């Protein structure tokens, strides 16, 4: 039974082993539970992790093919068990790293505050002791009838008290400065965490969470009659073949190169390039109607088509399929995205390496 989880079988198997349904149901339950309780981590949104868990659940339980594969259901012994393990290990490792860094940062900040206040308390207690000592000295000398002794003591006590209070003020100012520096560091850490939360760690372009936010704001602005915006969804054709033939490190390198090319072609600061998930990217073009969006999409097609990616002495070439959707009055973000997604699948279904547009109303 365990041999099923070591990759594809070398020998064909006539029928799955007895009891395999129970094993698959258990694995599916684990994946569903994991996805249901996912959280944002290292630039990957909880929604994206949940969607991947759902994809692998259906693949493991029902043999649903992965994106870009032949749609024929896959027999149990030929399902991508090694990829299921790889996905789960990657996500769990990212979570452990993220939680570890977060706890360490929180502990460091808390320790700084505790130590600062403890030190201030101890130093203030020492200063209070000095003040009490000087006041006791003043009380003792007040019984003296010698005016010169009384005058000299009052002068010394006054100077000592002034010095003690000035030292306390300096310490408090230094403590405030120290806390200010630490707060600035915490603020910078939070800012960096926010930046990482909306950045895809592999390609270093905005991630799905950032895309969803930008898409929602575009739809909202459109409801008030702003300039047209167009959405392009891009899917790398036969990307699984790259992973199968060259390995996943090569696939990661290809995704980085494609992201770089997209940012080279889409140069306006008001436009937006993001990794939508897996081998899919998204581009939001500000103040762009359908015909202009198609021209940009065709430039992207050519740029990716002409891209020669070198990997370990071999050259990898690829193409993309693009769906274009220009937002229309009354569109929600979900509608706008769905139309682009359907157009992209039409582009793939009718030959790939081409642009398909949203049909007219």
ZIUR-V105060 format. One record per pair of residues at least 6 apart in sequence whose ideal C-beta (glycine too) atoms are under 8 Angstrom apart, sorted by sequence separation. I is the first residue (numbers start at 1). J is the second residue. D is the distance in whole Angstrom. If there is no record, write none. Layout:
BEGIN
i & j & d
I & J & D
I & J & D
END
This chain:
BEGIN
i & j & d
3 & 9 & 7
40 & 46 & 5
58 & 64 & 4
59 & 65 & 7
65 & 71 & 6
144 & 150 & 6
199 & 205 & 7
200 & 206 & 7
222 & 228 & 8
236 & 242 & 8
275 & 281 & 6
276 & 282 & 4
309 & 315 & 7
310 & 316 & 8
350 & 356 & 7
39 & 46 & 5
59 & 66 & 6
65 & 72 & 7
199 & 206 & 6
200 & 207 & 4
222 & 229 & 7
243 & 250 & 7
266 & 273 & 5
274 & 281 & 7
275 & 282 & 8
285 & 292 & 7
308 & 315 & 5
309 & 316 & 4
347 & 354 & 5
38 & 46 & 4
41 & 49 & 8
65 & 73 & 7
141 & 149 & 6
142 & 150 & 7
198 & 206 & 6
199 & 207 & 6
206 & 214 & 7
221 & 229 & 8
242 & 250 & 6
243 & 251 & 4
273 & 281 & 7
274 & 282 & 5
285 & 293 & 5
288 & 296 & 7
308 & 316 & 8
309 & 317 & 7
331 & 339 & 8
347 & 355 & 6
55 & 64 & 8
64 & 73 & 7
65 & 74 & 6
141 & 150 & 6
198 & 207 & 6
242 & 251 & 5
273 & 282 & 8
274 & 283 & 8
308 & 317 & 6
309 & 318 & 8
327 & 336 & 5
347 & 356 & 4
63 & 73 & 4
64 & 74 & 8
263 & 273 & 5
272 & 282 & 8
273 & 283 & 5
274 & 284 & 8
307 & 317 & 7
346 & 356 & 4
38 & 49 & 4
55 & 66 & 7
62 & 73 & 7
63 & 74 & 4
198 & 209 & 5
199 & 210 & 7
218 & 229 & 5
262 & 273 & 5
272 & 283 & 7
285 & 296 & 6
307 & 318 & 7
325 & 336 & 6
4 & 16 & 8
38 & 50 & 5
55 & 67 & 8
63 & 75 & 7
141 & 153 & 4
197 & 209 & 7
198 & 210 & 4
239 & 251 & 7
242 & 254 & 6
271 & 283 & 7
272 & 284 & 4
305 & 317 & 8
325 & 337 & 8
344 & 356 & 7
4 & 17 & 8
63 & 76 & 7
141 & 154 & 8
271 & 284 & 7
283 & 296 & 7
343 & 356 & 4
35 & 49 & 6
36 & 50 & 7
66 & 80 & 7
259 & 273 & 7
271 & 285 & 5
272 & 286 & 8
304 & 318 & 7
305 & 319 & 6
325 & 339 & 4
343 & 357 & 6
35 & 50 & 4
38 & 53 & 7
59 & 74 & 8
138 & 153 & 7
198 & 213 & 7
239 & 254 & 7
271 & 286 & 6
304 & 319 & 6
325 & 340 & 4
343 & 358 & 5
1 & 17 & 5
4 & 20 & 7
35 & 51 & 8
63 & 79 & 6
137 & 153 & 7
138 & 154 & 7
215 & 231 & 7
259 & 275 & 7
270 & 286 & 4
304 & 320 & 5
323 & 339 & 8
324 & 340 & 7
342 & 358 & 8
35 & 52 & 8
66 & 83 & 8
266 & 283 & 6
268 & 285 & 8
270 & 287 & 7
283 & 300 & 7
323 & 340 & 5
1 & 19 & 7
35 & 53 & 3
236 & 254 & 7
268 & 286 & 7
301 & 319 & 7
323 & 341 & 6
325 & 343 & 6
340 & 358 & 7
1 & 20 & 7
4 & 23 & 8
34 & 53 & 6
35 & 54 & 6
60 & 79 & 6
138 & 157 & 5
236 & 255 & 8
262 & 281 & 6
266 & 285 & 7
301 & 320 & 6
323 & 342 & 7
324 & 343 & 6
339 & 358 & 4
59 & 79 & 6
137 & 157 & 6
255 & 275 & 7
300 & 320 & 7
323 & 343 & 3
32 & 53 & 7
59 & 80 & 7
60 & 81 & 8
262 & 283 & 7
301 & 322 & 7
323 & 344 & 3
1 & 23 & 7
31 & 53 & 5
32 & 54 & 8
35 & 57 & 7
135 & 157 & 8
236 & 258 & 7
259 & 281 & 7
300 & 322 & 7
322 & 344 & 6
323 & 345 & 7
31 & 54 & 8
134 & 157 & 5
258 & 281 & 7
321 & 344 & 6
323 & 346 & 7
60 & 84 & 6
255 & 279 & 7
323 & 347 & 6
31 & 56 & 6
32 & 57 & 6
59 & 84 & 7
297 & 322 & 5
322 & 347 & 6
31 & 57 & 4
134 & 160 & 5
321 & 347 & 4
56 & 83 & 8
134 & 161 & 6
297 & 324 & 5
321 & 348 & 4
56 & 84 & 5
234 & 262 & 8
28 & 57 & 5
31 & 60 & 7
130 & 160 & 7
131 & 161 & 6
134 & 164 & 8
266 & 296 & 7
294 & 324 & 6
56 & 87 & 6
265 & 296 & 7
293 & 324 & 5
321 & 352 & 5
324 & 355 & 6
28 & 60 & 6
56 & 88 & 8
321 & 353 & 7
322 & 354 & 7
323 & 355 & 8
324 & 356 & 7
325 & 357 & 8
326 & 358 & 7
27 & 60 & 5
28 & 61 & 4
131 & 164 & 6
293 & 326 & 6
319 & 352 & 6
320 & 353 & 7
321 & 354 & 6
322 & 355 & 5
323 & 356 & 5
324 & 357 & 5
325 & 358 & 4
328 & 361 & 7
27 & 61 & 8
130 & 164 & 5
265 & 299 & 5
266 & 300 & 8
290 & 324 & 7
319 & 353 & 4
322 & 356 & 7
323 & 357 & 8
324 & 358 & 7
52 & 87 & 6
265 & 300 & 5
321 & 356 & 8
323 & 358 & 8
24 & 60 & 6
25 & 61 & 7
290 & 326 & 4
24 & 61 & 5
127 & 164 & 5
289 & 326 & 6
127 & 165 & 8
262 & 300 & 7
265 & 303 & 5
288 & 326 & 8
52 & 91 & 8
239 & 278 & 8
261 & 300 & 8
264 & 303 & 7
127 & 167 & 7
239 & 279 & 4
127 & 168 & 5
262 & 303 & 8
49 & 91 & 6
261 & 303 & 5
233 & 276 & 7
236 & 279 & 4
261 & 304 & 6
124 & 168 & 6
235 & 279 & 6
236 & 280 & 8
123 & 168 & 7
235 & 280 & 5
234 & 280 & 7
258 & 304 & 6
261 & 307 & 6
44 & 91 & 8
124 & 171 & 8
233 & 280 & 7
234 & 281 & 5
123 & 171 & 5
233 & 281 & 8
234 & 282 & 7
305 & 353 & 7
233 & 282 & 6
234 & 283 & 7
258 & 307 & 7
41 & 91 & 8
44 & 94 & 7
202 & 252 & 6
232 & 282 & 7
257 & 307 & 6
120 & 171 & 7
231 & 282 & 7
232 & 283 & 4
24 & 76 & 7
42 & 94 & 5
120 & 172 & 7
203 & 255 & 6
204 & 256 & 8
231 & 283 & 7
232 & 284 & 8
257 & 309 & 5
301 & 353 & 7
31 & 84 & 8
38 & 91 & 8
41 & 94 & 5
202 & 255 & 6
203 & 256 & 5
231 & 284 & 6
232 & 285 & 7
301 & 354 & 7
34 & 88 & 8
41 & 95 & 5
202 & 256 & 7
205 & 259 & 5
230 & 284 & 8
231 & 285 & 8
301 & 355 & 7
42 & 97 & 7
120 & 175 & 5
203 & 258 & 8
204 & 259 & 7
229 & 284 & 6
230 & 285 & 5
254 & 309 & 6
20 & 76 & 6
39 & 95 & 8
42 & 98 & 5
119 & 175 & 7
203 & 259 & 4
229 & 285 & 7
253 & 309 & 7
27 & 84 & 8
31 & 88 & 8
34 & 91 & 8
41 & 98 & 4
205 & 262 & 8
229 & 286 & 6
254 & 311 & 8
298 & 355 & 6
205 & 263 & 7
214 & 272 & 5
229 & 287 & 7
230 & 288 & 5
253 & 311 & 6
282 & 340 & 8
297 & 355 & 4
16 & 75 & 8
116 & 175 & 5
200 & 259 & 8
227 & 286 & 7
228 & 287 & 7
229 & 288 & 7
230 & 289 & 7
16 & 76 & 5
214 & 274 & 7
227 & 287 & 4
228 & 288 & 6
230 & 290 & 6
258 & 318 & 8
16 & 77 & 7
211 & 272 & 8
228 & 289 & 5
232 & 293 & 6
250 & 311 & 5
294 & 355 & 6
13 & 75 & 8
116 & 178 & 6
230 & 292 & 7
250 & 312 & 7
254 & 316 & 6
258 & 320 & 8
116 & 179 & 6
211 & 274 & 4
230 & 293 & 3
294 & 357 & 6
13 & 77 & 5
210 & 274 & 6
232 & 296 & 7
254 & 318 & 7
12 & 77 & 8
211 & 276 & 6
232 & 297 & 5
246 & 311 & 6
112 & 178 & 8
113 & 179 & 7
116 & 182 & 8
206 & 272 & 7
208 & 274 & 7
218 & 284 & 6
234 & 300 & 7
246 & 312 & 8
250 & 316 & 7
112 & 179 & 7
206 & 273 & 7
207 & 274 & 7
208 & 275 & 7
290 & 357 & 6
9 & 77 & 4
205 & 273 & 5
206 & 274 & 4
207 & 275 & 6
208 & 276 & 6
218 & 286 & 8
232 & 300 & 7
236 & 304 & 8
246 & 314 & 7
290 & 358 & 8
8 & 77 & 7
9 & 78 & 7
113 & 182 & 8
205 & 274 & 6
206 & 275 & 7
208 & 277 & 6
215 & 284 & 7
8 & 78 & 5
112 & 182 & 5
205 & 275 & 6
214 & 284 & 6
246 & 316 & 6
8 & 79 & 8
211 & 282 & 5
4 & 76 & 7
8 & 80 & 8
203 & 275 & 5
4 & 77 & 6
8 & 81 & 8
109 & 182 & 7
202 & 275 & 8
211 & 284 & 8
7 & 81 & 6
200 & 274 & 8
242 & 316 & 6
6 & 81 & 7
7 & 82 & 4
200 & 275 & 4
5 & 81 & 5
6 & 82 & 7
205 & 281 & 8
242 & 318 & 7
4 & 81 & 6
109 & 186 & 5
5 & 84 & 8
239 & 318 & 7
5 & 85 & 7
238 & 318 & 7
105 & 186 & 8
237 & 318 & 6
236 & 318 & 6
237 & 319 & 5
236 & 319 & 8
237 & 320 & 6
105 & 189 & 6
236 & 320 & 6
237 & 321 & 6
235 & 320 & 6
234 & 320 & 5
235 & 321 & 5
234 & 321 & 7
235 & 322 & 8
234 & 322 & 5
233 & 322 & 7
232 & 322 & 6
233 & 323 & 5
102 & 193 & 8
232 & 323 & 7
232 & 324 & 5
233 & 325 & 8
231 & 324 & 7
230 & 324 & 6
231 & 325 & 5
230 & 325 & 7
231 & 326 & 8
230 & 326 & 4
231 & 327 & 7
229 & 326 & 7
230 & 327 & 7
228 & 326 & 6
229 & 327 & 5
228 & 327 & 7
233 & 337 & 8
222 & 327 & 5
231 & 336 & 6
223 & 329 & 8
231 & 337 & 7
222 & 329 & 7
233 & 340 & 4
219 & 327 & 7
232 & 340 & 7
233 & 341 & 6
218 & 327 & 7
222 & 331 & 7
231 & 340 & 5
235 & 344 & 6
233 & 343 & 7
234 & 344 & 7
233 & 344 & 4
237 & 348 & 7
219 & 331 & 6
219 & 332 & 6
235 & 348 & 6
219 & 333 & 4
238 & 352 & 8
218 & 333 & 7
237 & 352 & 4
237 & 353 & 6
216 & 333 & 5
219 & 336 & 6
215 & 333 & 5
218 & 336 & 8
212 & 333 & 8
215 & 336 & 7
215 & 337 & 6
43 & 196 & 5
42 & 196 & 7
43 & 197 & 6
43 & 198 & 7
43 & 199 & 5
44 & 200 & 8
40 & 197 & 6
43 & 200 & 6
44 & 201 & 8
43 & 201 & 5
42 & 201 & 6
48 & 207 & 8
48 & 208 & 5
47 & 208 & 7
48 & 209 & 8
45 & 207 & 7
47 & 209 & 8
86 & 248 & 8
44 & 207 & 7
45 & 208 & 5
43 & 207 & 5
44 & 208 & 8
45 & 209 & 4
47 & 212 & 8
45 & 212 & 8
68 & 235 & 8
67 & 235 & 8
40 & 209 & 7
68 & 237 & 8
68 & 238 & 6
68 & 239 & 6
69 & 240 & 6
68 & 240 & 5
67 & 240 & 8
66 & 240 & 7
67 & 278 & 6
68 & 279 & 7
67 & 279 & 7
52 & 277 & 8
51 & 277 & 7
48 & 277 & 6
END
